[in-house]
Amino acid sequence: MTAHSLPQRQIMIVDDDERIVGEIVRALRDRNQFHVVGLTRGTDGLAALRDTTFDLIIVDWKMPDMDGLNLIGEAQERSEQTVTVLMSAYNMAEARQLNLAPIAHHYLVKPFALDDLLCIIDSIFPEPTQRKPASCVLKVVLGGDANVGKTSLIQRYCTGTFDPKRAMTIGVDFHLYDIEIEQEPIRLVVWDLGGQERFGFARQAFYRGTLAVGLVFDASNRGSFYNLMRWWREAREYLPDVPVVMLANKTDLPPQISYIEASQVAEAWGIPFLQSSCASGEGVAQFFEILAQSAWRRAQSIAK
């Protein structure tokens, strides 16, 4: 199947600044795989949602006639598969006042380069291939303190490379992988929950629909191991029946937690325990494979 014969992705852009809408629309209409709707009023976007299920919505936060987050909320009510990008001249700190209102998958602070938005869209909708389309979408999340290496794990799994200078995740980030489980094509959606305490208020919304959780600590940092109890309680509060996998990362560094000590905690919780090193790549693929298989079994049990 060629790119021209694939169903077009439905994308809507809503911003009261006509110039911004025009630039984004022009950039995306050059790509045959997208059908793009550009609007300058939030209420018009709300009306469009009644007629169309969009794959991606790019919306401004503060608009004269409607808050962009309300539009995101309406889109999420209609389809959990809709990906959202929130554009704003305001920073993340103001999100503290939202009281767990609907939150976008990606944030872009104005002004931003158009290439930044296109990179996000390319990560959401990679170039089509001859591979069979995914028959199932599995959402998993990675939890753990800041700097335990969650983003590096994802990077190593995705690209086979390791960047020790990788920037921390701001709030939440997510990545898509096409895999196979029991010869079934699967799309694995991995959400990297920001470990910084100041982002804790926002995480609840991102647990929804999760089928498996990976709890990651830094084997060279005892504090991150102790804090795993808080992450365990959070996961169990929001997802009491979802499988959890525990991972000791950075095993290439001088350890502060022994394998026996960590495995005893995992055994007490009744969950698998693995080890990995993003620097060498050891254990990374195995971790994601077990996480995906756990999510697959969870999805199968729900479907019965």
C-alpha positions as CSV (number, residue, x, y, z in Angstrom):
1,M,0.0,0.0,0.0
2,T,1.5,3.4,-1.0
3,A,1.4,6.6,1.0
4,H,-1.1,8.0,-1.5
5,S,-3.6,5.1,-1.0
6,L,-3.5,5.2,2.9
7,P,-6.4,6.9,4.6
8,Q,-5.7,10.6,5.3
9,R,-5.0,11.7,8.9
10,Q,-7.5,14.3,10.0
11,I,-5.8,17.3,11.6
12,M,-7.4,20.4,13.0
13,I,-5.5,23.7,13.9
14,V,-7.3,26.3,16.0
15,D,-5.7,29.7,16.9
16,D,-7.2,33.2,16.9
17,D,-4.1,34.4,15.1
18,E,-4.8,33.8,11.4
19,R,-1.1,34.0,10.5
20,I,-0.2,31.1,12.7
21,V,-3.1,29.0,11.4
22,G,-2.1,29.8,7.8
23,E,1.6,28.9,8.2
24,I,0.8,25.5,9.9
25,V,-1.9,24.7,7.3
26,R,0.4,25.4,4.4
27,A,3.2,23.3,5.9
28,L,0.9,20.3,6.4
29,R,-1.1,20.5,3.2
30,D,2.1,19.7,1.3
31,R,1.9,16.2,2.8
32,N,-0.6,14.0,1.0
33,Q,-1.2,11.8,4.1
34,F,-3.0,14.7,6.0
35,H,-6.4,16.4,5.6
36,V,-6.0,19.7,7.4
37,V,-8.7,22.0,8.8
38,G,-7.6,25.5,9.9
39,L,-9.9,27.6,12.1
40,T,-9.6,30.9,14.0
41,R,-12.4,30.4,16.6
42,G,-12.6,27.9,19.3
43,T,-16.3,27.6,18.9
44,D,-15.8,26.7,15.3
45,G,-13.4,24.0,16.4
46,L,-16.1,22.7,18.8
47,A,-18.6,22.5,15.9
48,A,-16.1,20.6,13.8
49,L,-15.6,18.0,16.5
50,R,-19.3,17.1,16.2
51,D,-18.8,16.1,12.6
52,T,-15.3,14.7,12.5
53,T,-13.0,12.5,14.7
54,F,-9.6,14.1,14.4
55,D,-6.3,12.2,14.7
56,L,-4.5,15.3,15.9
57,I,-5.7,18.7,17.2
58,I,-3.3,21.6,17.5
59,V,-4.9,24.4,19.5
60,D,-4.0,27.7,21.2
61,W,-4.6,27.9,25.0
62,K,-5.9,31.4,25.5
63,M,-8.5,32.4,22.8
64,P,-11.1,35.2,23.1
65,D,-14.1,32.9,22.7
66,M,-13.0,29.6,24.2
67,D,-10.2,28.2,26.3
68,G,-8.2,25.7,24.2
69,L,-8.1,23.2,27.1
70,N,-11.9,23.0,26.9
71,L,-11.6,22.1,23.2
72,I,-9.1,19.4,24.1
73,G,-11.4,18.1,26.7
74,E,-14.2,17.8,24.2
75,A,-11.9,16.0,21.8
76,Q,-10.8,13.5,24.4
77,E,-14.4,12.8,25.4
78,R,-15.1,11.8,21.8
79,S,-12.0,9.8,21.2
80,E,-9.1,8.7,23.5
81,Q,-7.0,8.2,20.3
82,T,-6.9,11.9,19.4
83,V,-3.5,13.3,20.0
84,T,-3.4,17.0,21.2
85,V,-0.8,19.8,21.0
86,L,-1.3,22.9,23.1
87,M,0.3,26.1,21.9
88,S,0.7,28.9,24.4
89,A,2.7,32.0,25.4
90,Y,2.3,30.8,29.0
91,N,4.6,28.4,30.7
92,M,4.0,25.1,32.5
93,A,3.7,26.7,35.9
94,E,0.3,28.1,35.1
95,A,-1.0,24.6,34.6
96,R,-0.9,24.2,38.4
97,Q,-4.1,26.2,38.5
98,L,-6.0,23.8,36.2
99,N,-7.0,21.4,38.9
100,L,-6.4,18.4,36.7
101,A,-8.3,19.7,33.8
102,P,-7.6,18.0,30.4
103,I,-3.9,18.3,29.5
104,A,-2.4,18.1,26.1
105,H,0.1,15.4,25.0
106,H,2.6,18.1,23.8
107,Y,3.3,21.7,24.6
108,L,4.7,24.4,22.3
109,V,5.6,27.7,23.9
110,K,5.2,30.6,21.5
111,P,7.1,31.8,19.6
112,F,8.3,28.4,18.3
113,A,10.0,27.2,15.1
114,L,7.6,25.5,12.6
115,D,10.2,22.7,12.3
116,D,9.6,22.0,16.0
117,L,5.9,21.3,15.4
118,L,6.7,19.3,12.3
119,C,9.1,17.1,14.3
120,I,6.4,16.4,16.8
121,I,3.9,15.5,14.0
122,D,6.5,13.2,12.4
123,S,6.9,11.4,15.7
124,I,3.2,10.9,16.0
125,F,2.7,9.9,12.4
126,P,5.9,8.3,11.1
127,E,6.3,7.7,7.4
128,P,4.1,4.8,6.2
129,T,5.8,1.5,5.4
130,Q,4.9,-1.8,3.8
131,R,4.4,-3.3,7.3
132,K,0.9,-4.4,8.3
133,P,-1.0,-1.7,10.2
134,A,-1.2,-2.2,14.0
135,S,-4.3,-4.1,15.1
136,C,-4.0,-3.0,18.7
137,V,-2.6,0.1,20.5
138,L,-1.1,-0.6,23.9
139,K,-0.4,2.3,26.3
140,V,2.3,1.9,28.9
141,V,3.9,4.5,31.3
142,L,7.3,4.8,32.8
143,G,7.4,6.2,36.4
144,G,10.4,7.1,38.6
145,D,12.4,10.0,39.9
146,A,14.0,12.6,37.7
147,N,17.4,11.6,36.3
148,V,16.9,7.8,36.7
149,G,17.2,7.5,32.9
150,K,13.6,7.0,31.6
151,T,14.1,9.2,28.6
152,S,17.5,7.5,27.8
153,L,15.8,4.1,28.0
154,I,13.3,5.2,25.4
155,Q,16.0,6.7,23.2
156,R,18.2,3.6,23.5
157,Y,15.3,1.3,22.6
158,C,14.2,3.5,19.7
159,T,17.5,4.4,18.1
160,G,20.1,2.1,19.7
161,T,22.1,5.1,20.9
162,F,22.7,6.8,24.2
163,D,23.1,10.5,24.9
164,P,24.3,11.2,28.5
165,K,23.4,14.9,28.1
166,R,19.8,14.1,27.3
167,A,17.5,16.9,28.7
168,M,14.9,16.0,31.4
169,T,11.3,15.3,30.4
170,I,9.2,18.4,31.1
171,G,5.9,17.1,32.5
172,V,5.1,14.2,30.1
173,D,6.4,13.0,26.8
174,F,5.4,10.0,24.8
175,H,6.9,7.8,22.0
176,L,5.4,5.3,19.5
177,Y,6.8,1.9,18.5
178,D,5.5,-0.7,16.1
179,I,6.2,-4.1,17.4
180,E,4.8,-7.7,17.1
181,I,3.4,-9.9,19.8
182,E,2.3,-13.4,19.0
183,Q,2.7,-12.4,15.3
184,E,0.2,-9.6,15.8
185,P,1.2,-6.0,14.8
186,I,1.1,-3.8,17.8
187,R,1.6,-0.1,18.3
188,L,3.3,0.5,21.7
189,V,2.7,4.0,23.1
190,V,5.3,4.7,25.8
191,W,4.6,7.6,28.1
192,D,7.5,9.1,30.1
193,L,6.1,10.7,33.2
194,G,8.1,13.6,34.4
195,G,9.8,12.7,37.7
196,Q,10.1,16.2,39.1
197,E,7.9,16.7,42.1
198,R,6.5,19.9,40.7
199,F,4.8,17.9,37.9
200,G,3.1,15.5,40.2
201,F,-0.2,17.4,40.0
202,A,-0.4,16.7,36.3
203,R,0.3,13.0,36.2
204,Q,-3.1,11.6,37.2
205,A,-4.7,12.5,33.8
206,F,-1.9,10.5,32.0
207,Y,-2.5,7.2,33.8
208,R,-5.9,6.8,32.1
209,G,-6.0,4.0,29.6
210,T,-2.6,2.6,30.8
211,L,-2.2,-1.2,30.4
212,A,1.2,-1.6,32.1
213,V,3.6,0.4,34.2
214,G,7.4,0.4,34.4
215,L,8.9,1.7,37.6
216,V,12.5,2.8,37.1
217,F,15.2,3.6,39.7
218,D,18.8,4.5,39.4
219,A,20.9,1.6,40.8
220,S,23.7,4.1,41.7
221,N,21.3,6.4,43.6
222,R,19.7,5.0,46.8
223,G,17.3,7.9,47.1
224,S,15.6,7.0,43.8
225,F,15.2,3.4,45.1
226,Y,13.6,4.6,48.4
227,N,11.3,6.9,46.4
228,L,10.1,3.9,44.4
229,M,7.6,3.3,47.2
230,R,5.9,6.6,46.4
231,W,5.7,5.7,42.7
232,W,4.3,2.2,43.6
233,R,1.6,3.8,45.7
234,E,0.7,6.3,43.0
235,A,0.5,3.6,40.3
236,R,-1.7,1.4,42.6
237,E,-3.9,4.4,43.5
238,Y,-4.8,5.1,39.9
239,L,-4.3,1.6,38.4
240,P,-5.0,-1.0,41.0
241,D,-5.2,-4.0,38.6
242,V,-2.6,-3.0,36.0
243,P,0.7,-5.1,35.8
244,V,3.9,-3.4,37.0
245,V,7.5,-4.1,36.0
246,M,10.4,-2.9,38.2
247,L,13.7,-1.8,36.6
248,A,17.1,-1.0,38.1
249,N,18.8,1.3,35.5
250,K,22.4,2.6,35.2
251,T,23.9,-0.8,36.3
252,D,27.1,0.3,34.6
253,L,27.8,2.8,37.5
254,P,29.0,1.9,41.0
255,P,25.9,0.4,42.7
256,Q,24.3,1.7,45.9
257,I,21.5,-1.0,45.8
258,S,22.3,-4.7,45.4
259,Y,20.4,-7.0,43.1
260,I,19.3,-9.0,46.2
261,E,17.9,-5.9,48.0
262,A,15.9,-4.7,44.9
263,S,14.7,-8.2,44.0
264,Q,13.3,-8.7,47.5
265,V,11.2,-5.5,47.1
266,A,9.9,-6.7,43.8
267,E,9.1,-10.1,45.2
268,A,7.2,-8.5,48.1
269,W,5.2,-6.5,45.5
270,G,4.7,-9.6,43.3
271,I,6.2,-8.0,40.2
272,P,9.0,-8.8,37.8
273,F,12.4,-7.2,38.4
274,L,15.0,-6.5,35.7
275,Q,18.3,-4.5,35.3
276,S,19.5,-2.4,32.5
277,S,22.3,0.0,31.3
278,C,21.5,2.6,28.7
279,A,25.2,3.1,28.2
280,S,25.8,-0.5,27.0
281,G,22.2,-1.3,26.0
282,E,22.2,-4.4,28.2
283,G,18.7,-5.3,29.3
284,V,16.9,-2.4,27.6
285,A,15.1,-4.3,24.9
286,Q,14.2,-7.1,27.4
287,F,12.6,-4.5,29.7
288,F,10.4,-3.1,26.9
289,E,9.5,-6.5,25.6
290,I,8.3,-7.7,29.0
291,L,6.4,-4.4,29.5
292,A,4.7,-4.8,26.1
293,Q,3.8,-8.4,26.8
294,S,2.4,-7.4,30.2
295,A,0.3,-4.8,28.5
296,W,-0.8,-7.3,25.8
297,R,-2.0,-9.8,28.4
298,R,-3.8,-7.0,30.3
299,A,-5.6,-6.0,27.1
300,Q,-6.5,-9.6,26.3
301,S,-8.0,-10.1,29.8
302,I,-10.1,-6.9,29.5
303,A,-11.4,-8.0,26.1
304,K,-12.7,-11.3,27.5
